[in-house]
Amino acid sequence: MMRRLYRVYNDLNMRYKLFIQYLLLLAVPFTLFIAVNYRITSKDMEEQARYSSRQAFEQSRSFMEYKLYIVKTYLNVLSTNGKMQEILHRTPDYYYNNLGLWSFDIDDIRKQFYLTRPSNDIMKTSLYTQKAITYNNETGDVLRTDKIIHTSWYQNLMKSSYTFEMFPNQIPGAGKEEESTRTITVVRSVSDVDSLQEIIGILRVDIPEMTFSTILDRVAFTKQSSVFLINESGEIMSQSSKADPSRISFSSDVLKANTADELKKGIWGRRTIGSTDYLVGVQSVNESDWYLISLIPYQEILGSQYKVMKQMLLIALLIALFLLPLAFFAASSGTRRIRSLISQMKSVKQGNFNVWILHESKDEIGELSRNFKSMISKVGELLEEKYALGQEVKSMELKALQAQINPHFLYNTLDLIYWKAMRIHEHGIYELVQSLSRFYKLSLSKGEDIVTLRNEIEHIKAYIDIQNARFKNGIRLELDIPEVLYDRKMPKITLQPLIENSIIHGILETESETGTIAIKGFLEDGKFMLEVRDDGVGLSDEKVNAILKQSTNDPFHGYGANNINKRIKLLYGYDYGLSYRKNDGPGVTAIISLPEVTE
């Protein structure tokens, strides 16, 4: 897909390419600006939401702690009230003969409830006891303990080391039309002041749940925020008016995963519940097992940011609508001279070299125009020279044809001399001519540059036969090559220059002017190796080192050896080539390394 788009773009007119580039030049900075601005603003708004939530949490928590403190103080005062303790210590005989005393004591209990009540938030105060005050009768606020002994909160209170127990509750309405009231109930055990281990009663205070939900509504400062007040068991004590209870299922995991100190300081983070991302805050309420939990949808936190982003996109769109015509005009004006130059090039292509090219500007297009004009001028000059060069080219072609004919002509002439020598029975002449003819025939090798080792061996045999005819058979050739290597490929005329060097600069320099040239072939470390060894006068260490360094000043290392080394390296790489080694005895050894398999 990307390749197809690139091909389409590559084939577009230059004007449209520039127009697209201008659009990208405008769109990319705008997009980056909006994205970066949105990212930064989003983080700022999230931090602001966390800060505001923390502040609201602290205020609400302090307010709840204050209300709990008032209620607990109220219950503590009642539980140690002297009149209450006196009434709870009455015996059944005290009321048996005079029921009026029971009525007075009930009124006194209610009076203590009323006189010590610190706030209108306390909806109802009740006393549960098994003492004499409830032995014969009970009222709506003074009841027997056996009515509550099966409740979970009573059992928890009796088992717990805490004096207080808090739980959500409901008080049924007085009539059918009056709805029940949701409350938060706080209970306290009443101990005998003379024996603190003995529980003589249970005090109960019911507070309207609305008292706490009103506080939680202050924390829920967005429309879709949910704020909960829960206890350690996960029960919802209270919640904000628009809270969704189904969102609180994760609370137990949060409470287990964090320590009491962390929960006291407050924990804030991002959490996905369902398919919605929330800013979640959790903080404990001191002197209770309550926790405040706030869920603020990120959509609401970033709501104003979305509005700002839409405004920025609208502004960017308006700017783009204004800049599009300007971008197209700039692209068109920027390519106008290029289009004019293309038109003139087309005219030149059709054979009209008399075009008028303006090049007054010094920019790149002006430089291109001047170069094009200079090129046209040179093309005109070349056309004028074309006829004169035609004759010279024909002459060169004829010379090249003659150069191709000469080796074949020489070979055919030698063949003619060979047959004439045979007719007059001049064996020395026709053997020499036959060797020379074979030498040139192998040198031509049908125009091939790569030949077999067998061909090279035949070539040097013909060359040694010719040299032996000159130097009285003083040169011997020894071959140590396995039969399987004879069909290996190698560059042609590789061995002959080395044999020539061994004869001229080695063997013929000895007093006897006789010697042996040994050629050895073998495979070693993945290479095809050939060694050409002679027993001539040899070389000094300095000359051997000079040859290894490919010194062109060394008279021994002439054109032939240097050419062989360069040809091998060009064909097969720098791991191969020609090197020399001084023999332990007389003479030197030339070493050729070739690939084991050559193409």
Buried (B, 14 or more C-beta within 10 A) or exposed (E): EEEEEEEEEEEEEEBBBBBBEBBEEBEEEBEEEBEEBBEEBBEEBBEEBBEBBBEBBEEBBEBBBEBBEBBBEBBBBBBEBEBBBEBBBBEEEBBEEEEEEBEEBBEBBBEBBEEBBEEEBBBBBBBBBBBBBBBEEBBEBBBBBEEBEEEEBBEBBEEEEEBBBBBBBEBEEEEEEEEEBBBBBBBBBBBBBEEEEEBBBBBBBBBBBBBBBBBBBEBBBBEBBBBBBBBEEEEBBBBBEEBBEEBBEBBEEBBEEBEEEEBBEBBBEEEEBEEEBBBBBBBBBEEBBBBBBBBBBBEBBBBEBEEBBEEBEEEBEEEBEEBBEEBBEBBBEBBEBBEBBEEBBEEBEEEEEEBEBEBEEEEEBBEBBBEBBEEBEEEEEEEEEEEEEEEEEEEEEEEEEEEEEEEEEEBEEBEEBBEEBBEEEBEEBBBBBBBBBBBBBBBEBEEEEEBBBBBBBBBBBBBBBBBBBEBEEBBBBEEEBEEEBBEBBBBBBBBBBBBBBBBBBBBBEBEEBBBBBBBBBEEEEEBBBBBBBBBBBBBEEEBBBBBEEBBEEBEBBBEBBBBBBEBBBEBBEEEBBBBBBBBEEBBBBBBBBBBEEBE
